[in-house]
C-alpha cells in the first residue's frame, strides 16, 4: 500500500468532528515526504460526502449538507431550502462563493413539502442538526437526508447521527435507507460505536407529513433499541468482562455504571 493510499484510509476513517486532528497527524507522519495533503483530495471529498459534512454558508448562520445527492460540477453543491449553490474546500470544510440557485425538478413541489415537514421533525428531535431533500439524478425519486452532530472534545467524546433515505415518486411507495450512529470516546482509552440500521417503510400516499412521520417512527424505534442494548451491556456484558475485584480491591457498583468515566473510575485510576 502506498503512502497516499494509507493516508487516504486515515482521512476516510476520521471519527466525527476529528478530521483536523487526523490531518495534523498525517502531516506529522509524512513530513519527510513533503506536503501530501493535495494528493489526498479525493479522500477528503469521499469523507465529506459520505459523512454528510455540514458547512456554514457565507454570511449566514445556517449549516447545510455536503453529499453526493446535492453535488454539482467541480466542488460545488446546492441547498434547496436556501436556494443557494456554494463551493466547498474539502480539506478545511469551509463554504465560499455562494450564488443563487433555482431547483429544476419535476418533483419540486413534493421536495419543498417534504422539507417543511422534515424541518419540523428535525427541530423537535435533533439539536445541532442539518437536513435536506434532493432529487436523484434521473428525477424518478427523492433523497431525504438528516445529520446531527454533537461534539464535546473537552470531555473526550464526539458523535454523529446520519439518516439517508430514498423514495420513488410513485404511489404506493417504499422509503428505504440507513441510519448510521458513530460515537468516539477517548478519555484514557479509545472506544468507538459504529452502527448501521437498514430502514424500509411502506407509504400509502405521497403526503409529506405521513412520509416524515413514518421515518420519525423508524428512527424512534432504533433509538429505543440502542437504549435497550446499552442497558443490557451495563447489566451483563461489562460484568462478564471485569474481574470480581479490580485493582482497587473494591467491587464495582454496577447499578451505577452509567455514571462512571470509562477511562478512570472503572479502572480505578486517578485523573491526570
C-alpha positions in Angstrom: 0.0 0.0 0.0 1.4 3.4 -1.0 1.7 6.3 1.4 -1.1 8.1 -0.3 -3.4 5.1 0.0 -2.5 4.6 3.6 -3.0 8.3 4.4 -6.3 8.3 2.5 -7.6 5.5 4.7 -6.8 7.6 7.8 -8.7 10.5 6.3 -11.8 8.4 5.4 -11.7 6.8 8.8 -11.6 10.0 10.8 -14.1 10.0 13.8 -16.9 12.6 13.9 -15.5 16.1 14.4 -11.9 15.0 14.5 -10.8 15.4 10.8 -8.5 18.4 11.7 -6.7 16.2 14.3 -6.3 13.4 11.8 -5.0 15.8 9.2 -2.4 17.1 11.7 -1.3 13.6 12.4 -1.0 12.7 8.7 1.2 15.8 8.2 3.4 14.8 11.1 3.8 11.2 10.0 4.6 12.2 6.4 6.6 15.3 7.0 9.7 13.8 5.3 7.7 13.3 2.1 6.7 16.9 1.6 3.1 18.2 1.5 1.0 15.2 0.9 -2.4 16.9 1.5 -3.1 17.9 -2.1 -2.7 14.3 -3.2 -5.5 13.3 -0.7 -8.2 15.5 -2.3 -10.3 12.5 -3.4 -10.2 11.1 0.1 -11.4 14.4 1.6 -14.2 14.6 -0.9 -15.3 11.0 -0.2 -15.2 11.6 3.5 -17.3 14.8 3.4 -19.9 13.4 1.1 -20.2 10.1 3.0 -20.3 11.6 6.4 -22.8 14.3 5.3 -20.4 17.1 6.5 -22.1 20.4 7.2 -20.7 23.7 6.2 -21.8 27.3 7.1 -22.9 29.4 4.2 -21.0 32.7 3.8 -22.8 35.5 5.6 -25.3 33.1 7.1 -25.7 31.2 10.4 -27.2 28.1 8.9 -25.2 25.0 8.1 -26.0 22.9 5.0 -25.2 19.4 4.0 -22.4 18.2 1.6 -23.4 15.0 -0.1 -23.4 13.1 -3.4 -27.1 13.9 -3.7 -26.7 17.7 -3.9 -23.4 17.8 -5.8 -22.9 20.0 -8.9 -19.9 20.2 -11.2 -16.5 20.6 -9.6 -16.6 21.2 -5.8 -19.9 23.0 -5.9 -23.1 21.9 -4.1 -26.6 23.2 -3.7 -29.1 23.7 -0.9 -32.8 23.6 -1.8 -34.1 25.4 1.3 -31.9 28.5 1.0 -31.9 28.3 -2.8 -28.1 28.6 -2.8 -25.2 26.9 -4.5 -21.8 27.1 -3.0 -18.2 25.9 -3.3 -16.6 23.7 -0.7 -13.0 23.4 0.3 -12.9 19.7 1.3 -9.8 20.0 3.4 -10.9 22.9 5.6 -14.6 22.0 5.3 -15.5 25.7 4.5 -18.0 27.0 2.0 -17.5 30.0 -0.3 -18.7 31.7 -3.4 -22.4 31.4 -2.6 -24.8 32.0 -5.5 -28.5 32.0 -6.1 -29.8 28.5 -7.2 -33.2 27.6 -8.5 -34.1 23.9 -8.2 -35.1 22.4 -11.6 -37.1 19.2 -10.9 -40.5 17.9 -11.8 -40.8 16.9 -8.2 -40.0 20.4 -6.8 -43.4 20.8 -5.1 -43.0 17.4 -3.3 -39.4 18.3 -2.3 -40.4 21.6 -0.8 -43.3 20.0 1.1 -41.0 17.3 2.4 -38.5 20.0 3.5 -41.2 21.7 5.5 -42.2 18.6 7.4 -38.6 17.4 7.8 -37.7 20.8 9.3 -40.4 20.4 12.0 -39.2 16.8 12.7 -35.5 17.8 12.9 -36.1 20.8 15.1 -38.2 18.8 17.6 -35.9 15.8 17.9 -32.3 16.7 17.0 -30.2 19.5 18.4 -27.5 20.9 16.1 -28.8 19.2 13.0 -28.9 19.9 9.3 -31.2 18.3 6.7 -32.0 18.3 3.0 -34.3 16.9 0.4 -32.9 16.5 -3.2 -34.0 15.0 -6.5 -32.0 12.0 -7.6 -30.1 12.0 -10.9 -32.9 10.7 -13.0 -35.6 12.6 -11.1 -37.6 9.4 -10.5 -37.0 9.5 -6.7 -36.0 11.9 -4.0 -33.3 11.6 -1.3 -34.1 12.7 2.3 -31.0 13.4 4.5 -30.6 14.3 8.1 -27.4 14.7 10.1 -27.0 15.7 13.8 -23.5 16.3 15.3 -22.6 16.5 18.9 -19.0 17.3 19.7 -17.6 17.5 23.2 -13.8 17.3 22.9 -13.3 18.8 26.4 -15.0 15.7 27.7 -13.2 13.4 25.2 -16.2 12.4 23.1 -17.8 13.2 19.7 -20.8 11.7 18.0 -22.7 11.9 14.7 -26.2 10.6 13.7 -26.8 10.2 10.0 -30.0 9.2 8.2 -30.1 8.7 4.4 -33.4 7.7 2.7 -34.5 7.4 -0.9 -38.1 7.3 -2.1 -39.6 6.7 -5.5 -42.1 9.3 -6.5 -44.9 6.8 -7.2 -47.9 5.7 -5.2 -47.9 3.5 -3.2 -44.2 3.5 -2.5 -41.5 2.4 -0.1 -38.9 4.5 1.7 -35.6 2.7 2.0 -32.4 3.8 3.6 -30.0 3.5 6.5 -29.4 5.1 9.9 -25.8 5.5 11.0 -24.6 6.3 14.5 -20.9 7.0 15.1 -19.6 7.8 18.6 -15.9 8.1 19.7 -14.9 8.2 23.3 -11.3 8.6 24.1 -10.6 9.6 27.7 -7.8 7.4 28.9 -8.7 4.9 26.2 -10.2 4.6 22.8 -13.8 3.3 22.4 -15.9 3.6 19.3 -19.5 2.8 18.4 -20.2 2.3 14.7 -23.7 1.0 14.0 -25.9 0.9 10.9 -29.6 0.1 10.8 -31.3 -0.6 7.4 -34.8 1.0 7.1 -37.7 0.0 4.9 -41.0 1.8 5.4 -44.2 1.3 3.3 -46.0 4.5 2.4 -49.6 4.5 1.1 -49.5 8.1 -0.2 -47.1 10.9 -1.1 -48.2 13.0 1.8 -45.2 14.8 3.2 -46.5 14.7 6.8 -47.2 10.9 6.5 -43.8 10.2 5.0 -41.8 12.1 7.6 -44.0 10.7 10.4 -43.2 7.1 9.3 -39.5 8.0 9.1 -39.6 9.5 12.6 -41.2 6.3 13.9 -38.4 4.2 12.4 -35.8 6.5 14.0 -37.5 6.4 17.4 -37.7 2.6 17.3 -34.0 2.3 16.5 -33.2 4.7 19.4 -35.2 2.6 21.8 -33.3 -0.5 20.5 -30.0 1.2 21.2 -31.1 2.2 24.7 -32.1 -1.4 25.5 -28.7 -2.6 24.2 -26.8 -0.1 26.4 -28.8 -1.2 29.5 -28.1 -4.9 28.7 -24.4 -4.1 28.2 -24.2 -2.4 31.6 -26.1 -5.2 33.4 -24.5 -8.2 31.7 -21.6 -7.6 29.2 -19.5 -5.3 31.4 -19.9 -7.6 34.4 -18.6 -10.6 32.4 -15.6 -8.6 31.1 -14.4 -7.4 34.5 -12.8 -9.2 37.4 -14.8 -9.5 40.6 -12.2 -7.4 42.4 -10.4 -4.8 40.2 -7.1 -3.2 41.1 -8.6 -1.2 43.9 -9.8 -4.4 45.6 -13.2 -2.8 45.8 -16.2 -4.2 43.9 -17.7 -2.1 41.1 -21.2 -0.8 41.8 -22.6 -2.0 38.5 -26.0 -0.3 39.1 -24.1 3.0 38.8 -22.0 2.0 35.8 -23.7 4.7 33.7 -22.1 7.4 35.9 -18.6 6.1 35.6 -16.0 7.7 33.4 -14.7 4.8 31.3 -11.0 5.6 31.5 -10.8 6.4 35.2 -13.5 5.1 37.5 -13.9 1.6 36.2 -10.1 1.1 36.1 -9.6 2.7 39.5 -7.1 5.1 38.0 -6.7 8.7 39.1 -7.2 11.8 36.9 -4.2 13.4 35.4 
